[in-house]
Amino acid sequence: MLGNVTSHTSGGCDEYQLISDDRVAGFVYVSGTVQEISADPAQTPQGVGPGWTLEQVKSVYQDIDEQEVTQQGQAVVPVPGNAAAVFRLGIPSGKVTSVSLAYTDSTCW
């Protein structure tokens, strides 16, 4: 279930809480259409999820941009078979803390 708009991002998206079992289980970002879904816990189909180290992630996604991880605390990896979507991996301190599914050309950020 989606809650009320909780904030607006710098890219013009509305943030909605994703409610499950009476708790905030993630967020949905909308700008005309859904731009990104972030749920907790979540993992990619390859099993990458919270707790994975950067080295473990690189074993699955060899093309990961380590400079992006260092500078922005995140990595963006393609969704197999869907050029319109990416997985956004939060890796702020060398370990994955979040996984979200985003539209490739998301305007939220």
DAQUIJO-V274646 format. One record per residue. N is the residue number from 1. RES is the residue in one letter. SS is DSSP state (@ for helix, = for strand, . for the rest). PHI is phi in degrees with one decimal (999 if undefined). Layout:
# DAQUIJO-V274646
n=N res=RES ss=SS phi=PHI
n=N res=RES ss=SS phi=PHI
This chain:
# DAQUIJO-V274646
n=1 res=M ss=. phi=999
n=2 res=L ss== phi=-94.2
n=3 res=G ss== phi=-86.4
n=4 res=N ss== phi=-75.0
n=5 res=V ss== phi=-58.3
n=6 res=T ss== phi=-103.7
n=7 res=S ss== phi=-167.7
n=8 res=H ss== phi=-124.7
n=9 res=T ss=. phi=-83.6
n=10 res=S ss=. phi=-64.5
n=11 res=G ss=. phi=-87.9
n=12 res=G ss=. phi=90.6
n=13 res=C ss=. phi=-90.9
n=14 res=D ss== phi=-90.6
n=15 res=E ss== phi=-104.2
n=16 res=Y ss== phi=-116.1
n=17 res=Q ss== phi=-76.4
n=18 res=L ss== phi=-96.7
n=19 res=I ss== phi=-103.5
n=20 res=S ss== phi=-143.6
n=21 res=D ss=. phi=51.7
n=22 res=D ss=. phi=61.5
n=23 res=R ss== phi=-138.5
n=24 res=V ss== phi=-74.7
n=25 res=A ss== phi=-108.8
n=26 res=G ss== phi=156.9
n=27 res=F ss== phi=-141.2
n=28 res=V ss== phi=-122.6
n=29 res=Y ss== phi=-109.0
n=30 res=V ss== phi=-126.8
n=31 res=S ss=. phi=-141.6
n=32 res=G ss=. phi=82.0
n=33 res=T ss=. phi=-129.2
n=34 res=V ss== phi=-64.7
n=35 res=Q ss== phi=-101.6
n=36 res=E ss== phi=-159.7
n=37 res=I ss== phi=-126.9
n=38 res=S ss== phi=-126.4
n=39 res=A ss== phi=-125.1
n=40 res=D ss=. phi=-127.2
n=41 res=P ss=. phi=-85.2
n=42 res=A ss=. phi=-145.2
n=43 res=Q ss== phi=-149.3
n=44 res=T ss=. phi=-76.2
n=45 res=P ss=. phi=-59.6
n=46 res=Q ss=. phi=-84.4
n=47 res=G ss=. phi=92.8
n=48 res=V ss=. phi=-69.7
n=49 res=G ss== phi=-160.4
n=50 res=P ss=. phi=-51.7
n=51 res=G ss=. phi=98.5
n=52 res=W ss=. phi=-68.6
n=53 res=T ss== phi=-82.2
n=54 res=L ss=@ phi=-58.1
n=55 res=E ss=@ phi=-62.2
n=56 res=Q ss=@ phi=-65.1
n=57 res=V ss=@ phi=-61.5
n=58 res=K ss=@ phi=-63.4
n=59 res=S ss=@ phi=-69.0
n=60 res=V ss=@ phi=-95.2
n=61 res=Y ss=. phi=-115.1
n=62 res=Q ss=. phi=-63.4
n=63 res=D ss=. phi=-89.1
n=64 res=I ss=. phi=-59.2
n=65 res=D ss=. phi=-89.6
n=66 res=E ss=@ phi=-63.6
n=67 res=Q ss=@ phi=-64.9
n=68 res=E ss=@ phi=-62.0
n=69 res=V ss=@ phi=-63.0
n=70 res=T ss=@ phi=-64.1
n=71 res=Q ss=@ phi=-79.1
n=72 res=Q ss=@ phi=-114.8
n=73 res=G ss=. phi=70.3
n=74 res=Q ss== phi=-153.2
n=75 res=A ss== phi=-136.5
n=76 res=V ss== phi=-115.6
n=77 res=V ss== phi=-126.4
n=78 res=P ss== phi=-69.9
n=79 res=V ss== phi=-91.2
n=80 res=P ss=. phi=-55.4
n=81 res=G ss=. phi=79.5
n=82 res=N ss== phi=-142.2
n=83 res=A ss== phi=-67.3
n=84 res=A ss== phi=-89.7
n=85 res=A ss== phi=-136.0
n=86 res=V ss== phi=-137.9
n=87 res=F ss== phi=-97.3
n=88 res=R ss== phi=-105.3
n=89 res=L ss== phi=-102.2
n=90 res=G ss== phi=-79.7
n=91 res=I ss=. phi=-133.7
n=92 res=P ss=. phi=-72.3
n=93 res=S ss=. phi=-136.4
n=94 res=G ss=. phi=87.6
n=95 res=K ss== phi=-131.8
n=96 res=V ss=. phi=-67.8
n=97 res=T ss=. phi=-113.0
n=98 res=S ss== phi=-155.7
n=99 res=V ss== phi=-134.8
n=100 res=S ss== phi=-133.4
n=101 res=L ss== phi=-106.7
n=102 res=A ss== phi=-130.7
n=103 res=Y ss== phi=-67.1
n=104 res=T ss=. phi=-52.9
n=105 res=D ss=. phi=-102.4
n=106 res=S ss=. phi=-55.5
n=107 res=T ss=. phi=-96.5
n=108 res=C ss=. phi=-67.4
n=109 res=W ss=. phi=-118.7
